[in-house]
Amino acid sequence: MRYKIDCKSLLLQKALEIFLEPYLDNEGLVISDYKGDIIIGKDIKKPFSKSQLLLQLENLQESPQIDMKIFEELDLEFEKQDDINTQEIIKTSTFDEKLDNLINDFSQKLKKLIKEEYGKK
């Protein structure tokens, strides 16, 4: 994994640069003491040695994390589709028909999402 370091504390910045020198990259995950992908003090416990830091980073990589950007993009896509589908549903007359349309639409979107996400692997 590649990391970018952005700390307010110059001492912490330099220590992380020394410890993670082979893993540094401007395009990597941001390790910071105030904001970023990995936050020192929150995601990485202080104080730490080089080996403790590397173990904690490895554990963070192995733990399942949800990429919220995917969900945000899906929400936007679903909102656009919902507007179109809502107009179609309004045209139908009974509650049962409306409910069936919503359930079918949702299941189609869910299947599509699963195929797109897990079909790649």
Helices and strands as residue ranges (DSSP letters): E 3-6, H 10-19, G 21-23, E 29-32, E 38-39, H 50-62, H 68-91, H 95-118
